[in-house]
Amino acid sequence: MNPRELLKFLPIERFRNPPPTVAVLRLDGVIGPRQWRTALSLGSHANALDRAFALSGLSGVALAINSPGGSPVQSALLFRRIRQLAEEKAVPVFAFAEDVAASGGYWLALAGDEIYAEEASLLGSIGVVSAGFGVNRLIERFGIERRLHTAGERKSLLDPFLPEDPADVARLSALQQDIHETFKEQVRHRRGGKIDAADETLFSGEVLTGRMALARGLIDGIGDLRSVMRARFGDNVRLVPIATERRRRWWLPRRQRFVERELWTPIVDLIGWLEARALWARFGL
């Protein structure tokens, strides 16, 4: 067999015309501080985002989102990093809501140039919520006295061991309103021309199904990641999953690590789990 005939059996065309490549990054779970080992944050996904946008021959980045929300700060940080990379690489971003992309989860979806969901997906919840506990009556029952000393009259806010203070509630409400305005501005900017910006009911915190969200312009279509990407880039599109790393790195001296693991980690994990369960429960999950 001569060399020319041998070339027929080599996938040369694949190298001349490589298939379109789409990086697939999962944004899954409650959005929260890095201290929660399973939380979704910029710290947990920064490296994965860099790898996603660094793929050779990249045609797009697809975000598979399943999050009930959480920290507005981490939501904003992730959103901003995705948009920065998308603009630097001149690559389109597609967001796909799975079970839930609500509150901070929808903030993440706004990083997509196009947003898709299933008909039964839950989206929206464009608002701000704060929750806590008041145990002042409980400690009174056991004869425990709460002592709180501050320098600065507004240093303490809604101490759970003291009766609720109307002034503290008013201060918290002002903070929530300001964060809410930031969220609304992002929605109006990213969904400009697709939503009725004057419709304040969009920002009431209401949860919508995928079909309802489509009718109101919060998403661009109904569909799953694989189907939409194949329709956009062809049946030979290469979907490349990008792994994320969420392991906690221990920075304490070796002799202190045992104490940290045995005492503090279970407490932090429990708090994170309770917060996560409360958020997921809002959506019946």
Sine and cosine of phi, psi and omega as CSV:
sin_phi,cos_phi,sin_psi,cos_psi,sin_omega,cos_omega
0.00,0.00,0.80,-0.60,-0.02,-1.00
-0.99,0.16,0.29,-0.96,-0.06,-1.00
-0.85,0.53,-0.58,0.82,-0.02,-1.00
-0.91,0.42,-0.64,0.76,0.04,-1.00
-0.93,0.37,-0.56,0.83,0.01,-1.00
-0.90,0.43,-0.55,0.84,-0.01,-1.00
-0.88,0.47,-0.41,0.91,-0.01,-1.00
-0.90,0.44,-0.45,0.89,-0.07,-1.00
-1.00,-0.05,-0.03,1.00,0.00,-1.00
-0.99,-0.10,0.62,-0.78,-0.03,-1.00
-0.98,0.22,0.84,0.54,-0.06,-1.00
-0.91,0.41,-0.62,0.78,-0.03,-1.00
-0.87,0.49,-0.51,0.86,0.00,-1.00
-0.91,0.42,-0.54,0.84,0.02,-1.00
-0.99,0.16,-0.55,0.83,0.03,-1.00
-0.94,0.33,-0.66,0.75,-0.02,-1.00
-0.79,-0.62,0.97,0.25,-0.03,-1.00
-0.90,0.43,0.53,-0.85,0.01,-1.00
-0.91,0.40,0.46,-0.89,0.05,-1.00
-0.86,0.51,0.60,-0.80,-0.01,-1.00
-0.90,-0.43,0.76,-0.65,0.07,-1.00
-0.83,-0.56,0.84,-0.54,0.07,-1.00
-0.98,0.19,0.71,-0.71,-0.01,-1.00
-0.91,-0.42,0.89,-0.46,-0.03,-1.00
-0.86,-0.50,0.81,-0.59,0.02,-1.00
-1.00,0.04,0.75,-0.66,0.13,-0.99
-0.89,-0.46,1.00,-0.01,-0.24,-0.97
-0.83,-0.55,0.82,-0.57,0.10,-0.99
0.90,-0.44,-0.04,-1.00,0.01,-1.00
-0.96,0.28,0.66,-0.75,0.01,-1.00
-1.00,0.05,0.84,-0.54,-0.07,-1.00
-0.33,-0.94,-0.05,-1.00,-0.03,-1.00
-0.92,0.40,0.37,-0.93,-0.05,-1.00
-0.88,0.47,-0.38,0.93,-0.02,-1.00
-0.89,0.45,-0.46,0.89,0.08,-1.00
-0.99,0.14,0.90,-0.44,-0.17,-0.99
-0.90,0.44,-0.46,0.89,-0.02,-1.00
-0.98,-0.18,0.08,1.00,-0.06,-1.00
-0.97,0.26,0.45,-0.89,0.07,-1.00
-1.00,-0.02,0.85,-0.52,-0.04,-1.00
-0.49,-0.87,0.14,-0.99,0.08,-1.00
-0.90,0.44,-0.62,0.79,0.02,-1.00
-0.87,0.49,-0.60,0.80,-0.03,-1.00
-0.98,0.20,-0.35,0.94,-0.13,-0.99
-0.83,-0.55,0.01,1.00,-0.05,-1.00
-0.86,0.51,-0.74,0.67,-0.02,-1.00
-0.90,0.43,-0.64,0.76,0.01,-1.00
-0.90,0.43,-0.63,0.78,0.04,-1.00
-0.89,0.45,-0.68,0.73,0.03,-1.00
-0.87,0.49,-0.67,0.74,0.00,-1.00
-0.92,0.39,-0.61,0.79,-0.02,-1.00
-0.88,0.48,-0.71,0.71,-0.06,-1.00
-0.99,0.12,-0.09,1.00,0.00,-1.00
-0.99,-0.13,-0.01,1.00,-0.01,-1.00
-0.88,0.47,0.59,-0.81,0.02,-1.00
-0.96,0.30,0.66,-0.75,0.04,-1.00
0.91,0.40,0.53,0.85,-0.10,-1.00
-0.94,0.33,0.77,-0.63,0.05,-1.00
-0.97,-0.23,-0.36,0.93,-0.01,-1.00
-0.05,-1.00,0.24,-0.97,0.08,-1.00
-0.84,-0.55,0.78,-0.63,0.00,-1.00
-0.94,-0.34,0.78,-0.63,0.04,-1.00
-0.97,-0.24,0.87,-0.49,0.07,-1.00
-0.99,-0.12,0.96,-0.29,-0.16,-0.99
-0.96,-0.29,0.75,-0.66,0.11,-0.99
-0.56,-0.83,1.00,0.07,-0.11,-0.99
-0.53,-0.85,0.70,-0.71,0.07,-1.00
-1.00,0.06,0.03,1.00,0.01,-1.00
0.96,-0.29,-0.39,-0.92,-0.04,-1.00
0.59,-0.81,-0.81,-0.59,-0.08,-1.00
-0.92,0.39,0.84,-0.54,0.07,-1.00
-0.93,0.37,-0.50,0.87,0.00,-1.00
-0.92,0.38,-0.76,0.65,0.01,-1.00
-0.91,0.41,-0.56,0.83,0.07,-1.00
-0.87,0.48,-0.72,0.70,-0.02,-1.00
-0.92,0.39,-0.63,0.78,-0.01,-1.00
-0.91,0.42,-0.69,0.73,0.03,-1.00
-0.91,0.42,-0.71,0.71,0.03,-1.00
-0.83,0.56,-0.75,0.67,-0.06,-1.00
-0.91,0.42,-0.66,0.75,-0.01,-1.00
-0.90,0.43,-0.65,0.76,0.02,-1.00
-0.88,0.47,-0.72,0.70,-0.01,-1.00
-0.92,0.40,-0.61,0.80,0.05,-1.00
-0.87,0.49,-0.74,0.67,-0.01,-1.00
-0.91,0.41,-0.63,0.78,0.01,-1.00
-0.88,0.47,-0.65,0.76,-0.01,-1.00
-0.96,0.27,-0.62,0.79,0.02,-1.00
-0.90,0.44,-0.64,0.76,-0.05,-1.00
-1.00,-0.05,-0.11,0.99,-0.04,-1.00
0.81,0.59,0.76,0.65,-0.04,-1.00
-0.85,-0.52,0.73,-0.68,0.03,-1.00
-0.95,0.30,0.51,-0.86,0.01,-1.00
-0.88,-0.47,0.71,-0.70,0.01,-1.00
-0.86,-0.50,0.79,-0.61,-0.01,-1.00
-0.96,-0.29,0.69,-0.72,-0.01,-1.00
-0.80,-0.60,0.91,-0.42,0.04,-1.00
-0.99,0.12,0.74,-0.67,0.06,-1.00
-0.99,-0.13,-0.91,-0.42,0.00,-1.00
-0.90,0.45,-0.76,0.66,-0.09,-1.00
-0.63,-0.78,0.70,-0.71,0.23,-0.97
-0.65,-0.76,0.97,0.25,-0.13,-0.99
-0.86,-0.51,0.44,-0.90,0.00,-1.00
0.81,0.59,-0.87,-0.50,0.03,-1.00
-0.87,0.48,-0.46,0.89,0.07,-1.00
-0.91,0.42,-0.60,0.80,0.06,-1.00
-0.96,0.28,-0.53,0.85,0.09,-1.00
-0.85,0.53,-0.66,0.75,0.06,-1.00
-0.90,0.44,-0.66,0.75,-0.01,-1.00
-0.88,0.48,-0.49,0.87,0.01,-1.00
-0.90,0.45,-0.29,0.96,0.07,-1.00
-0.93,0.36,-0.29,0.96,0.01,-1.00
-0.98,0.18,0.63,-0.77,0.13,-0.99
-0.94,0.35,-0.44,0.90,0.11,-0.99
-0.68,-0.73,0.58,-0.81,-0.02,-1.00
-0.84,-0.54,0.74,-0.68,0.03,-1.00
-0.79,-0.61,0.37,-0.93,0.00,-1.00
-0.41,-0.91,0.22,-0.98,0.18,-0.98
-0.99,0.13,0.33,-0.94,-0.01,-1.00
-0.87,0.50,-0.56,0.83,-0.05,-1.00
-1.00,-0.09,0.05,1.00,0.06,-1.00
-0.88,0.47,0.44,-0.90,0.05,-1.00
-0.94,-0.34,0.82,-0.57,-0.08,-1.00
-0.71,-0.71,0.13,-0.99,0.08,-1.00
1.00,-0.07,-0.88,-0.48,-0.09,-1.00
0.79,0.61,0.75,0.66,-0.06,-1.00
-0.98,0.17,1.00,0.04,-0.03,-1.00
-0.25,-0.97,-0.15,-0.99,-0.01,-1.00
-0.72,-0.69,0.72,-0.70,0.00,-1.00
-0.73,-0.68,0.60,-0.80,0.10,-1.00
-0.77,-0.63,0.65,-0.76,-0.02,-1.00
-0.70,-0.71,0.44,-0.90,0.02,-1.00
-0.22,-0.97,-0.17,-0.99,-0.02,-1.00
-0.77,-0.64,0.50,-0.87,0.12,-0.99
-0.88,-0.47,0.88,-0.47,-0.08,-1.00
-0.87,-0.49,0.38,0.93,-0.04,-1.00
-0.90,0.44,-0.60,0.80,0.02,-1.00
-0.94,0.34,-0.53,0.85,0.01,-1.00
-0.91,0.40,-0.70,0.71,-0.03,-1.00
-0.95,0.31,-0.49,0.87,0.08,-1.00
-0.90,0.43,-0.61,0.80,-0.02,-1.00
-0.88,0.47,-0.54,0.84,-0.01,-1.00
-0.99,-0.13,0.18,0.98,0.06,-1.00
0.94,0.33,0.48,0.88,0.00,-1.00
-1.00,-0.09,0.75,-0.67,0.00,-1.00
-0.98,-0.21,0.81,-0.59,0.03,-1.00
-1.00,0.06,0.79,-0.61,0.03,-1.00
-0.87,-0.50,0.85,-0.52,-0.05,-1.00
-0.74,-0.67,0.83,-0.56,-0.02,-1.00
-0.81,-0.58,0.80,-0.61,-0.02,-1.00
-0.74,-0.68,0.42,-0.91,0.19,-0.98
-0.94,-0.34,0.96,-0.26,-0.15,-0.99
0.88,-0.47,0.89,-0.46,-0.14,-0.99
-0.91,0.41,-0.32,0.95,-0.01,-1.00
-0.93,-0.37,0.33,0.94,-0.03,-1.00
-0.92,0.40,-0.60,0.80,0.00,-1.00
-1.00,-0.10,0.62,-0.78,0.01,-1.00
-0.66,-0.75,0.90,-0.44,0.07,-1.00
0.77,0.63,0.83,0.56,0.07,-1.00
-0.87,0.49,0.84,-0.55,-0.07,-1.00
-0.93,0.38,-0.25,0.97,-0.02,-1.00
-1.00,-0.07,0.02,1.00,0.03,-1.00
-0.85,-0.52,0.39,-0.92,0.06,-1.00
-0.85,0.52,0.53,-0.85,-0.02,-1.00
-0.89,0.46,0.75,-0.66,-0.03,-1.00
-0.98,-0.20,0.86,-0.51,0.00,-1.00
-0.82,0.57,-0.54,0.84,0.02,-1.00
-0.92,0.40,-0.61,0.79,0.05,-1.00
-0.92,0.40,-0.63,0.77,0.02,-1.00
-0.88,0.47,-0.66,0.75,0.02,-1.00
-0.90,0.43,-0.63,0.77,0.03,-1.00
-0.91,0.42,-0.68,0.73,0.03,-1.00
-0.89,0.45,-0.66,0.75,0.01,-1.00
-0.87,0.49,-0.63,0.78,0.02,-1.00
-0.90,0.43,-0.64,0.77,0.04,-1.00
-0.90,0.43,-0.69,0.72,0.00,-1.00
-0.89,0.46,-0.66,0.75,0.00,-1.00
-0.89,0.46,-0.63,0.78,-0.01,-1.00
-0.92,0.39,-0.68,0.73,0.05,-1.00
-0.90,0.44,-0.63,0.77,0.01,-1.00
-0.88,0.48,-0.65,0.76,0.02,-1.00
-0.88,0.47,-0.64,0.77,0.04,-1.00
-0.88,0.47,-0.69,0.72,0.02,-1.00
-0.87,0.49,-0.73,0.68,-0.02,-1.00
-0.88,0.47,-0.64,0.77,0.03,-1.00
-0.88,0.47,-0.63,0.78,0.02,-1.00
-0.91,0.42,-0.67,0.74,0.00,-1.00
-0.89,0.45,-0.73,0.68,-0.01,-1.00
-0.89,0.46,-0.62,0.78,-0.01,-1.00
-0.94,0.35,-0.75,0.66,-0.10,-1.00
-0.98,0.22,-0.46,0.89,-0.02,-1.00
-0.95,-0.33,0.36,0.93,-0.01,-1.00
-0.84,0.55,0.73,-0.68,-0.01,-1.00
1.00,0.10,-0.15,0.99,-0.01,-1.00
-0.93,-0.36,-0.38,0.93,0.05,-1.00
-0.90,-0.43,0.27,-0.96,0.15,-0.99
-1.00,0.06,0.99,-0.15,-0.10,-0.99
-0.88,0.48,-0.37,0.93,-0.01,-1.00
-1.00,0.09,-0.15,0.99,-0.03,-1.00
-0.99,0.15,0.99,-0.10,-0.04,-1.00
-0.94,0.35,-0.28,0.96,0.01,-1.00
-0.92,0.39,-0.33,0.94,0.07,-1.00
-0.89,0.45,-0.44,0.90,-0.11,-0.99
-0.95,-0.31,0.38,0.92,-0.03,-1.00
-0.99,0.11,-0.10,0.99,-0.08,-1.00
1.00,-0.04,0.08,1.00,-0.01,-1.00
-0.92,0.38,0.61,-0.79,0.06,-1.00
-1.00,-0.10,0.71,-0.70,-0.04,-1.00
-0.86,-0.52,0.50,-0.87,0.16,-0.99
-0.97,0.23,0.19,-0.98,0.02,-1.00
-0.85,0.53,-0.66,0.75,-0.01,-1.00
-0.92,0.40,-0.65,0.76,0.04,-1.00
-0.92,0.39,-0.64,0.77,0.00,-1.00
-0.91,0.42,-0.60,0.80,0.04,-1.00
-0.90,0.43,-0.69,0.73,-0.02,-1.00
-0.90,0.44,-0.44,0.90,-0.06,-1.00
-0.97,-0.24,0.12,0.99,0.13,-0.99
0.99,0.11,0.17,0.99,0.00,-1.00
-0.98,0.18,-0.32,0.95,0.09,-1.00
-0.72,-0.70,0.19,-0.98,-0.07,-1.00
-0.98,-0.22,-0.25,0.97,-0.02,-1.00
0.00,-1.00,0.19,-0.98,0.07,-1.00
-0.98,-0.20,0.80,-0.60,0.02,-1.00
0.20,-0.98,0.35,-0.94,0.03,-1.00
-0.99,-0.12,0.26,-0.97,-0.12,-0.99
-0.85,0.53,-0.79,0.62,-0.09,-1.00
-0.89,0.45,-0.70,0.71,-0.04,-1.00
-0.91,0.42,-0.70,0.72,-0.03,-1.00
-0.92,0.39,-0.66,0.75,0.00,-1.00
-0.93,0.38,-0.58,0.81,0.06,-1.00
-0.93,0.37,-0.62,0.78,0.04,-1.00
-0.92,0.39,-0.54,0.84,-0.04,-1.00
-0.99,0.16,-0.71,0.71,-0.14,-0.99
-0.92,-0.38,-0.02,1.00,0.01,-1.00
0.97,-0.25,0.36,-0.93,-0.07,-1.00
-0.91,0.41,-0.34,0.94,-0.02,-1.00
-1.00,-0.05,0.21,0.98,0.00,-1.00
-0.85,0.53,0.64,-0.77,-0.01,-1.00
-0.98,-0.20,0.93,-0.38,0.02,-1.00
-1.00,-0.06,0.88,-0.48,-0.09,-1.00
-0.93,-0.37,0.96,-0.29,0.04,-1.00
-0.92,0.38,0.67,-0.75,0.03,-1.00
-0.95,-0.31,0.88,-0.48,-0.03,-1.00
-0.96,0.27,0.54,-0.84,0.07,-1.00
-0.89,-0.45,0.38,-0.92,-0.04,-1.00
-0.83,-0.56,0.86,-0.51,-0.03,-1.00
-0.86,-0.51,0.23,0.97,0.01,-1.00
-0.92,0.38,0.61,-0.79,0.04,-1.00
-0.99,0.16,0.71,-0.70,0.02,-1.00
-0.99,-0.15,0.79,-0.61,-0.08,-1.00
-1.00,0.00,0.87,-0.49,-0.04,-1.00
-0.97,-0.23,-0.14,0.99,-0.05,-1.00
-0.95,0.32,0.43,-0.90,0.11,-0.99
-0.82,0.57,0.48,-0.88,-0.13,-0.99
-0.81,0.58,-0.66,0.75,-0.06,-1.00
-0.93,0.38,-0.36,0.93,0.00,-1.00
-1.00,-0.07,-0.20,0.98,-0.08,-1.00
-0.90,0.44,-0.62,0.79,-0.02,-1.00
-0.87,0.50,-0.70,0.72,0.00,-1.00
-0.89,0.45,-0.68,0.73,-0.01,-1.00
-0.88,0.48,-0.74,0.67,-0.03,-1.00
-0.90,0.43,-0.71,0.71,-0.14,-0.99
-0.97,0.25,-0.54,0.84,-0.12,-0.99
-0.97,-0.25,-0.77,0.63,-0.15,-0.99
-1.00,0.06,-0.61,0.79,-0.06,-1.00
-0.85,0.52,-0.73,0.68,0.03,-1.00
-0.86,0.50,-0.57,0.82,0.00,-1.00
-0.93,0.37,-0.73,0.68,0.02,-1.00
-0.88,0.47,-0.67,0.74,0.00,-1.00
-0.90,0.44,-0.64,0.77,0.00,-1.00
-0.90,0.43,-0.70,0.71,0.03,-1.00
-0.87,0.49,-0.71,0.70,0.02,-1.00
-0.88,0.48,-0.65,0.76,-0.01,-1.00
-0.91,0.41,-0.67,0.74,0.00,-1.00
-0.90,0.44,-0.68,0.73,0.05,-1.00
-0.89,0.46,-0.68,0.74,0.00,-1.00
-0.90,0.44,-0.71,0.70,-0.01,-1.00
-0.88,0.48,-0.64,0.77,0.00,-1.00
-0.90,0.44,-0.64,0.77,0.01,-1.00
-0.94,0.35,-0.73,0.68,0.01,-1.00
-0.89,0.46,-0.60,0.80,-0.06,-1.00
-0.89,0.46,-0.45,0.89,0.02,-1.00
-0.88,0.48,-0.38,0.93,-0.05,-1.00
-0.93,-0.37,0.29,0.96,0.04,-1.00
0.94,0.34,0.43,0.90,-0.05,-1.00
-0.86,-0.51,0.00,0.00,0.00,0.00
